[in-house]
Amino acid sequence: MNTAPRDPRIVIVGTGFGGVCAAIQLRRAGFSDIVILERAGDVGGTWRDNDYPGCACDVPAVLYSFSFAPNADWSSVYCGHDELYAYLRRTADRYGLRPLIRFGSEVTGMRFDEAAAVWEVSTAAGETLVADVVVNSTGTLSRPAVPRLPGLEDFEGTSFHSADWDHGHDMGGERVAVIGTGASAIQFVPEIAPLADHVDVYQRTPPWVMPRANRRYGTRERALFRRLPAAQRAVRWKTYWDFEWLARGFLGGRRAVDVYRRGAERYIEESIPDPVLRRAVTPDYDPGCKRRLISDDWYPALLRDDVDLVTAGIREIRARSIVTSDGVERPADTIVFGTGFAATDFLAPMKVVGVGGVELSSAWRAGAATHLGVAASDFPNLFLVMGPNTALGHNSIVFMIEAQVRYIVAALGHLRRSGASALQLKRSVQDRTYTQVQKRLGGTVWASGCSSWYLKQDGRNDSLWPATTVEYWWRTRRFSPKAFNEYEPRPPLGPRTAKEPAAGRPHSPEG
Ligand SMILES: Cc1cc2nc3c(=O)[nH]c(=O)nc-3n(C[C@H](O)[C@H](O)[C@H](O)COP(=O)(O)OP(=O)(O)OC[C@H]3O[C@@H](n4cnc5c(N)ncnc54)[C@H](O)[C@@H]3O)c2cc1C
């Protein structure tokens, strides 16, 4: 076996929190042959695309940021998308990532060449890059979902999704229809209500909402964070445990769910005097089953005379109106879709082909089985950031991303040291992890009977991590070589952009 260290050619896809984190940490660990592909024109992911009015994080920014890149200048506890976007741009600049990034490069597919043990990564521009390792970080909330509503194509007004906000469009004097009452809608409805003539909010299921209690950081506080970083670290630490505590309810603690429900019901009672509206905003499922939301201005917005909450289902969209199942027709000049994202089709629409010609979309049809959301057995040397079963209902995704990236860096360190061509997750390990994850999810609040974007159409939950983030951190803190098989070494590395002639047995899609 060739044990000389070598520098694998790494392609990272995506430049949200995940891709930026992976690039920084891989470079810190001494990996230098890195190309980052990003379909858009800038870094930022979620925070570049979601610039709708009122868009903000719902985990405090001190925690919803990298542990290795603290920012003393957050303006408020829950800051807006503009600050998070600026933070990601600044961080990418500070760590010198821009020269590595190819903007406007949309990856359309990847194929593992088994004989050469390399990935061929294809872009929409027709380019093929050869990589030893691919780190995919294309995000789970990066493809807006618009429901197929009868007649939508006949609508003659303006319509757009919240993640694709039409800032050139003036809503002044308009009747605006908002479809959806999820995390984005409850942020932008209070912002557009004063601008439009009237807003109809079409709700399928009400969310549980708790007060956000946002506040601005004072100049003294910010000066303290700047001069004494340990003070901000202490706030981060406390915030982390406050949020981690919420896991008790989500993971099956009945008492915690009841306490949360009572608090949220009290908030409804205090906010909404009208019993009919109160009933309409009160969910009939356990808090946490759908994503928990926080807002101080959602209920006040619904109380406005120029805002109506419509709970009847949408039957049909007409040229300038929306008709609901009760036969009522309401005029609409603009439709804004606050309908979320295609969150359960991981890596779609990319065509990812692994060992034996297995396509990822079909391999995961009956369950997106992975080991800790980071690796899957038919796809050697493909590492995932925010892969299946790693999303959270209660804490910062950035914490999970950092844990995953630590694991991936350790895996590549092992790859480099061992001289192996590729690491392939053992199927037995994958089966064990996936079975365990699914079993544990059965006892959580997410399996308590509501429909949510966490679940696939068949009710399977391939989205969420079923335990605490502490446990995730613990299980990813060390790379375990025993979970992987090693490929035999292959001939010396060739140029990155020209496809290498396959060594050993010829490539065939059937393997
Ligand atoms: C409005 C909103 C608010 C949120 N608030 C919070 C919060 O408060 N706390 C929290 O923990 N989480 C929050 N989230 C979840 C959030 O998505 C994650 O926290 C995190 O930003 C995900 O980072 P990511 O890098 O995995 O994905 P993304 O940020 O989605 O980045 C993916 C990147 O990949 C690129 N890409 C996608 N496909 C391709 C392709 N085929 N080729 C090339 N490039 C591609 C995209 O353009 C994008 O830049 C929020 C999400 C939304 C939408």
The ligand as an SDF file (V2000), in Angstrom:
LIG
                    3D

 53 58  0  0  0  0  0  0  0  0999 V2000
  -35.7010   32.1140    6.1140 C   0  0  0  0  0  0  0  0  0  0  0  0
  -34.8750   31.0960    6.8450 C   0  0  0  0  0  0  0  0  0  0  0  0
  -34.5010   31.3230    8.1490 C   0  0  0  0  0  0  0  0  0  0  0  0
  -33.7310   30.3820    8.8330 C   0  0  0  0  0  0  0  0  0  0  0  0
  -33.3880   30.6320   10.1380 N   0  0  0  0  0  0  0  0  0  0  0  0
  -32.6460   29.7280   10.8000 C   0  0  0  0  0  0  0  0  0  0  0  0
  -32.2710   29.9660   12.1660 C   0  0  0  0  0  0  0  0  0  0  0  0
  -32.6060   30.9820   12.7650 O   0  0  0  0  0  0  0  0  0  0  0  0
  -31.5380   29.0210   12.7980 N   0  0  0  0  0  0  0  0  0  0  0  0
  -31.1610   27.8670   12.1760 C   0  0  0  0  0  0  0  0  0  0  0  0
  -30.4970   27.0470   12.8070 O   0  0  0  0  0  0  0  0  0  0  0  0
  -31.4760   27.6270   10.8820 N   0  0  0  0  0  0  0  0  0  0  0  0
  -32.2070   28.5200   10.1930 C   0  0  0  0  0  0  0  0  0  0  0  0
  -32.5510   28.2780    8.8910 N   0  0  0  0  0  0  0  0  0  0  0  0
  -32.0590   27.0640    8.2170 C   0  0  0  0  0  0  0  0  0  0  0  0
  -30.8470   27.4180    7.3320 C   0  0  0  0  0  0  0  0  0  0  0  0
  -31.1230   27.0120    6.0440 O   0  0  0  0  0  0  0  0  0  0  0  0
  -29.5840   26.7790    7.8880 C   0  0  0  0  0  0  0  0  0  0  0  0
  -29.3840   27.2650    9.1920 O   0  0  0  0  0  0  0  0  0  0  0  0
  -28.2930   27.0800    7.1130 C   0  0  0  0  0  0  0  0  0  0  0  0
  -28.2700   28.3890    6.6220 O   0  0  0  0  0  0  0  0  0  0  0  0
  -28.0900   26.0820    6.0160 C   0  0  0  0  0  0  0  0  0  0  0  0
  -26.8340   26.2940    5.4290 O   0  0  0  0  0  0  0  0  0  0  0  0
  -26.3670   25.3610    4.2350 P   0  0  0  0  0  0  0  0  0  0  0  0
  -25.0150   25.8090    3.8390 O   0  0  0  0  0  0  0  0  0  0  0  0
  -26.5570   23.9390    4.6130 O   0  0  0  0  0  0  0  0  0  0  0  0
  -27.4250   25.6230    3.0640 O   0  0  0  0  0  0  0  0  0  0  0  0
  -27.7760   26.9430    2.2640 P   0  0  0  0  0  0  0  0  0  0  0  0
  -27.6070   28.1520    3.0790 O   0  0  0  0  0  0  0  0  0  0  0  0
  -29.1100   26.6900    1.6460 O   0  0  0  0  0  0  0  0  0  0  0  0
  -26.6650   26.9970    1.1230 O   0  0  0  0  0  0  0  0  0  0  0  0
  -26.6690   26.1120    0.0410 C   0  0  0  0  0  0  0  0  0  0  0  0
  -25.8660   26.7420   -1.0940 C   0  0  0  0  0  0  0  0  0  0  0  0
  -25.7090   25.7910   -2.1290 O   0  0  0  0  0  0  0  0  0  0  0  0
  -25.9500   26.4120   -3.3880 C   0  0  0  0  0  0  0  0  0  0  0  0
  -26.4090   25.3750   -4.2860 N   0  0  0  0  0  0  0  0  0  0  0  0
  -27.5480   24.6510   -4.2050 C   0  0  0  0  0  0  0  0  0  0  0  0
  -27.6100   23.7620   -5.2120 N   0  0  0  0  0  0  0  0  0  0  0  0
  -26.4910   23.9350   -5.9410 C   0  0  0  0  0  0  0  0  0  0  0  0
  -25.9830   23.3030   -7.1060 C   0  0  0  0  0  0  0  0  0  0  0  0
  -26.6420   22.3100   -7.7180 N   0  0  0  0  0  0  0  0  0  0  0  0
  -24.7900   23.7100   -7.6020 N   0  0  0  0  0  0  0  0  0  0  0  0
  -24.0870   24.7070   -6.9990 C   0  0  0  0  0  0  0  0  0  0  0  0
  -24.5290   25.3460   -5.8920 N   0  0  0  0  0  0  0  0  0  0  0  0
  -25.7080   24.9480   -5.3750 C   0  0  0  0  0  0  0  0  0  0  0  0
  -27.0220   27.4540   -3.0790 C   0  0  0  0  0  0  0  0  0  0  0  0
  -27.0560   28.4790   -4.0450 O   0  0  0  0  0  0  0  0  0  0  0  0
  -26.5580   27.9480   -1.7130 C   0  0  0  0  0  0  0  0  0  0  0  0
  -25.6520   29.0150   -1.8280 O   0  0  0  0  0  0  0  0  0  0  0  0
  -33.3370   29.1940    8.1940 C   0  0  0  0  0  0  0  0  0  0  0  0
  -33.7270   28.9570    6.8660 C   0  0  0  0  0  0  0  0  0  0  0  0
  -34.4940   29.8910    6.2040 C   0  0  0  0  0  0  0  0  0  0  0  0
  -34.8950   29.6170    4.7790 C   0  0  0  0  0  0  0  0  0  0  0  0
  1  2  1  0
  2  3  1  0
  2 52  2  0
  3  4  2  0
  4  5  1  0
  4 50  1  0
  5  6  2  0
  6  7  1  0
  6 13  1  0
  7  8  2  0
  7  9  1  0
  9 10  1  0
 10 11  2  0
 10 12  1  0
 12 13  2  0
 13 14  1  0
 14 15  1  0
 14 50  1  0
 15 16  1  0
 16 17  1  0
 16 18  1  0
 18 19  1  0
 18 20  1  0
 20 21  1  0
 20 22  1  0
 22 23  1  0
 23 24  1  0
 24 25  2  0
 24 26  1  0
 24 27  1  0
 27 28  1  0
 28 29  2  0
 28 30  1  0
 28 31  1  0
 31 32  1  0
 32 33  1  0
 33 34  1  0
 33 48  1  0
 34 35  1  0
 35 36  1  0
 35 46  1  0
 36 37  1  0
 36 45  1  0
 37 38  2  0
 38 39  1  0
 39 40  1  0
 39 45  2  0
 40 41  1  0
 40 42  2  0
 42 43  1  0
 43 44  2  0
 44 45  1  0
 46 47  1  0
 46 48  1  0
 48 49  1  0
 50 51  2  0
 51 52  1  0
 52 53  1  0
M  END
$$$$
